[in-house]
Amino acid sequence: MMATMEPFRGQGGIQMLLTAEQEAQHIVSSARCLKMARLKQAKEEAEKDVALYRSHMETEYQKKISETSGSSGNTVKQLEEETDMKIKNLEESTSKVSKEIVDMLMKHITTVRT
């Protein structure tokens, strides 16, 4: 009787190994699915973070552009005012000097040297 039971034990052992192998494949397959789901979730989270960061940086950039533009406009206005003031000062000094130059030229032209 013992001789007849040993072949069943062998087949039972093989069946147990096959069942264990199927369970292992199922566990590996489940782990792969979980890994893929987690990678997908991580990718989506990263894309959200990137979009948020990009939006923040774009806002900062637009803010700097508007500050620079406003500052540039003020600078241009200030430069125009300074230029107008310098032109006015030059015109005043020119009118004073031109009278002196005309007087000097008239003196030299009308003075006869002997």
C-alpha positions as CSV (number, residue, x, y, z in Angstrom):
1,M,0.0,0.0,0.0
2,M,2.8,2.3,0.6
3,A,4.1,1.9,-2.8
4,T,0.8,3.0,-4.3
5,M,0.6,6.1,-2.2
6,E,4.0,7.5,-3.2
7,P,3.0,8.2,-6.8
8,F,0.0,10.2,-5.5
9,R,2.2,12.1,-3.2
10,G,4.4,13.0,-6.2
11,Q,1.5,14.1,-8.2
12,G,0.0,16.0,-5.3
13,G,3.4,17.7,-4.8
14,I,3.5,18.7,-8.5
15,Q,0.0,20.0,-8.2
16,M,0.9,22.0,-5.2
17,L,3.9,23.4,-7.0
18,L,1.8,24.3,-10.0
19,T,-0.8,26.0,-7.7
20,A,2.0,27.9,-5.9
21,E,3.5,29.0,-9.3
22,Q,0.1,30.3,-10.5
23,E,-0.3,32.2,-7.2
24,A,3.2,33.7,-7.6
25,Q,2.4,34.7,-11.2
26,H,-0.9,36.3,-9.9
27,I,1.0,38.2,-7.2
28,V,3.6,39.4,-9.7
29,S,0.9,40.4,-12.1
30,S,-0.9,42.3,-9.3
31,A,2.3,44.0,-8.3
32,R,2.9,45.1,-11.9
33,C,-0.6,46.5,-12.2
34,L,-0.2,48.4,-8.9
35,K,3.2,49.7,-10.0
36,M,1.8,50.9,-13.3
37,A,-1.1,52.6,-11.5
38,R,1.3,54.3,-9.1
39,L,3.5,55.4,-11.9
40,K,0.5,56.9,-13.7
41,Q,-0.6,58.6,-10.5
42,A,2.9,60.0,-9.9
43,K,3.1,61.2,-13.5
44,E,-0.3,63.0,-13.1
45,E,0.8,64.6,-9.9
46,A,4.1,65.7,-11.4
47,E,2.2,67.2,-14.4
48,K,-0.1,69.1,-12.0
49,D,3.0,70.4,-10.1
50,V,4.7,71.5,-13.3
51,A,1.5,73.3,-14.5
52,L,1.2,75.1,-11.2
53,Y,4.9,76.0,-11.2
54,R,4.7,77.2,-14.8
55,S,1.6,79.3,-14.0
56,H,3.4,80.8,-11.0
57,M,6.5,81.6,-13.1
58,E,4.4,83.1,-15.9
59,T,2.6,85.3,-13.4
60,E,5.9,86.5,-12.0
61,Y,7.3,87.1,-15.5
62,Q,4.2,89.2,-16.5
63,K,4.6,91.1,-13.2
64,K,8.2,91.9,-13.9
65,I,7.3,92.9,-17.5
66,S,4.6,95.3,-16.3
67,E,7.0,96.7,-13.7
68,T,9.7,97.2,-16.3
69,S,7.3,98.7,-18.8
70,G,5.9,101.1,-16.2
71,S,9.4,102.0,-15.0
72,S,10.5,102.4,-18.6
73,G,7.6,104.8,-19.3
74,N,8.5,106.8,-16.2
75,T,12.1,106.9,-17.2
76,V,11.3,108.1,-20.7
77,K,9.1,110.8,-19.4
78,Q,11.8,111.9,-16.9
79,L,14.4,111.9,-19.7
80,E,12.1,114.0,-21.9
81,E,11.6,116.5,-19.1
82,E,15.3,116.7,-18.4
83,T,16.0,117.2,-22.2
84,D,13.4,119.9,-22.5
85,M,15.0,121.7,-19.5
86,K,18.5,121.4,-21.0
87,I,17.2,122.8,-24.3
88,K,15.5,125.7,-22.6
89,N,18.8,126.5,-20.6
90,L,20.8,126.3,-23.8
91,E,18.4,128.6,-25.6
92,E,18.6,131.1,-22.8
93,S,22.4,131.0,-22.6
94,T,22.6,131.2,-26.4
95,S,20.4,134.3,-26.5
96,K,22.6,135.9,-23.9
97,V,25.8,134.9,-25.6
98,S,24.5,135.8,-29.1
99,K,23.9,139.4,-28.0
100,E,27.5,139.6,-26.7
101,I,28.9,138.0,-29.8
102,V,27.0,140.5,-32.0
103,D,28.2,143.4,-29.9
104,M,31.8,142.1,-30.1
105,L,31.6,141.6,-33.9
106,M,30.1,145.0,-34.4
107,K,32.9,146.5,-32.3
108,H,35.5,144.8,-34.4
109,I,33.9,145.6,-37.7
110,T,33.3,149.2,-36.9
111,T,36.6,149.8,-35.3
112,V,39.2,151.0,-37.8
113,R,42.7,150.1,-37.1
114,T,45.3,152.3,-38.3
